[in-house]
Amino acid sequence: MTETTLPGSGAGGLSQADLRNPDYTPPLAQAVPLGIQHVLAMFVSNVTPAIIVAGAAGFGFGSNSPDFPSLIYMIQMSMLFAGIATLFQTIGMGPVGGRLPIVQGTSFAFLPVMIPIVAGQGVGAMAALMGGVVIGGIFHFCLGSVVGRLRFALPPLVTGLIVLMIGLSLIRVGIQYSAGGVPLIGKPEYGSLANWSVALVVVVVTLLLKFFTRGMWSIAAVLLGLIAGYLFALLLGMVSFGNVGNASWVALPVPFKWGFELSAPAILGMCFMAIVSAIETVGDVSGITKGGAGREATEKEISGATYADGLGTAVAGIFGALPNTSFSQNVGLISMTGVMSRHVVTYGAIFLIICGLVPKVGAIISTVPITVLGGGVIVMFGMVAAAGINMLSEVHWNRRNMVIFAVSLSVGLGLQLEPGALQHLPQTAQVLLTSGLLPAAFLAIMLNLLLPEEAGAEKPA
């Protein structure tokens, strides 16, 4: 049997059978660094949605803000429940869990739905959002028994458009943050050279590391770019450590921290996005088994991973965290390292849980100026849109598919850009439709199911 050296070990060899076996545990000295590597690959993307939701709601920013502890708590919960949800996947219990090296984290995909729900309403809006997260998580869990049968309704034309719309819906956030953030809009400081220079440092360093280095330097390019921007902002006097000293060393999650409210827009939006997230998880599970073990995913692995997605989201919502999903960037990391061990990811999950129980970690993260984060999300959200375009490259572009894409994109993006066009509709409908993502996805799915194939149309290979 061919022998392969474990990436990063520098000594010793492991057989291909070991490397491709999810149940194999590498030696501790190798497993822990590999687990931390998974955390580094997803860390920024995991905490960013919490910061964006807090920013959209209008609380927590500025060391003098009375709601600053709420922002720290949200960051803390993002780490804690990403770790717990990852354990649901890697260790599993009963039918729950793919028992594969699946890394869970706070989902970007839900942001276009969450932002309108909380926009400008402060901490008080979080109760309705958490109600949607919990109910959406339960619905997501139930999808585990049927997700395989939904795949026919979501070909690359539909999934590619959905992912593209997620990226397009969020790109504006990156520009706003890079210019100084929503609180500065209308003020002279908004769009200042100081703000933009910090964001550009992040972008430039990220690109240089991604394309001119290898190994962990390249894998953690976004994280290292943010660190470079943070240091530059520190030199400019834009960083305040006032609240780090006040943060406690250990704190436990609080059930129903924000309260619990059943809101139709939140529930409907989260349930619809749960379908999108479930399909994304199917793709990630397939990518892991193909890239790490050279085989197709089993139905048991796909359903178990979907169950874990939903359970992780529902539990997170109870304690004031945001929806969780499988992280695609870690799928690529498995293909790169060739290590399929789920126990490696378990070590990474334990590290995330430890960080989530230490508020000082959240307090340190909260000192990152919003313009630094802006540089990072310009890259990350642009990559989401690019991933959607890459998925659309698999589509056979006949007239039927072009019409489906055109109508869905025009309506979804148009309603997002001009929300006032829906001012006469009920509030629930306005929140759902002005997200842009939901109407685009709904139209794409329905048109794809209802419109007949063109007579004599050439099928894709």
Secondary structure by P-SEA (a helix, b strand, c coil): ccccccccccbbbbcccccccccccccaaaaaaaaaaaaaacccccaaaaaaaaaaacccccccccaaaaaaaaaaaaaaaaaaaaaacccccccccccccccccccccaaaaaaaacccccccaaaaaaaaaaaaaaaaaaaccccccccccccaaaaaaaaaaaaaacaaaaaaaaacccccccccccccaaaaaaaaaaaaaaaaaacccccccccaaaaaaaaaaaaaaaaacccccccccccccbbbbbccccbbbbbaaaaaaaaaaaaaaaaaaaaaaaaaaaacccccccaaaaaaaaaaaaaaaaaaaaacccbbbbbaaaaaaaaaaccccaaaaaaaaaaaaaaaacaaaaaaaaaccaaaaaaaaaaaaaaaaaaaaaaaccccccaaaaaaaaaaaaaaaaaaacccccccccaaaaaaaacaaaaaaaaaaaaaacccccccccccc
